[in-house]
Amino acid sequence: MCQEILSGNVHTCGHVSAQPGSNALLNDCFNARCRYSERHPSTCSGFECSSQCAQHMGSPILNPTDRVPYPCHSCSDAAR
């Protein structure tokens, strides 16, 4: 199952948030039965694809790139 690689900031609460303007990269599983893989045949579509191929990505891989001195928005809102 393919996964997105998200780059982002690590907050003081430990959560990682995506950096504005950063594009997610793809960690390709190289499985022909995964619709997100580059090995998935372009001829596979419709019912055959939806019934036999993985239709969802796995959990994203977080790539922390910077530490910021404040909590994420969710934790900041919850503390109010």
C-alpha positions in Angstrom: 0.0 0.0 0.0 1.4 3.4 -1.0 1.9 6.1 1.5 2.3 9.9 1.4 5.4 11.4 2.9 4.4 14.7 4.6 7.1 17.2 5.6 6.2 19.5 8.5 6.9 21.2 11.8 7.1 19.5 15.1 5.2 21.4 17.8 5.9 21.4 21.6 2.9 19.1 22.0 4.7 16.5 19.8 2.3 16.8 16.8 3.5 17.4 13.3 1.7 19.8 11.0 2.3 20.1 7.3 4.3 23.1 6.2 2.3 25.5 4.1 3.1 25.1 0.4 4.8 21.7 0.9 3.8 19.0 -1.6 3.4 15.5 -0.4 5.7 12.9 -1.9 4.7 9.3 -2.6 6.3 6.2 -1.0 5.5 3.8 -3.8 4.8 0.2 -2.8 5.5 -1.1 -6.3 2.4 -3.4 -6.2 0.4 -3.7 -9.4 -2.7 -4.2 -7.3 -2.4 -0.7 -5.7 -4.1 2.0 -7.7 -1.6 4.6 -6.5 1.5 2.7 -7.6 3.4 3.4 -10.7 3.2 -0.3 -11.4 -0.7 -0.3 -11.5 -1.7 -0.9 -15.1 -3.4 2.0 -16.9 -5.9 -0.6 -18.4 -7.1 -1.6 -14.9 -10.3 0.4 -14.1 -13.9 0.2 -13.2 -15.4 -2.7 -11.2 -12.3 -4.9 -11.7 -10.0 -2.2 -10.2 -12.3 -1.3 -7.3 -12.9 -5.0 -6.3 -9.3 -6.3 -6.8 -6.9 -3.3 -6.1 -6.1 -1.4 -3.0 -8.2 1.9 -3.2 -6.7 3.7 -0.1 -3.3 4.8 0.9 -1.6 3.7 4.1 -1.1 6.0 7.0 1.2 8.9 6.0 4.9 8.9 6.9 5.7 12.1 8.8 9.0 13.7 8.0 9.6 16.4 10.7 11.7 19.2 9.2 11.7 21.9 11.9 10.8 22.4 15.6 8.5 25.3 16.5 8.2 26.7 20.0 4.4 26.4 20.3 1.6 23.7 20.3 -0.4 22.8 17.3 -3.7 24.4 16.5 -5.8 21.5 17.9 -3.9 21.4 21.2 -3.9 25.2 21.5 -7.7 25.3 20.9 -8.2 22.5 23.4 -6.3 24.4 26.1 -8.6 27.4 25.9 
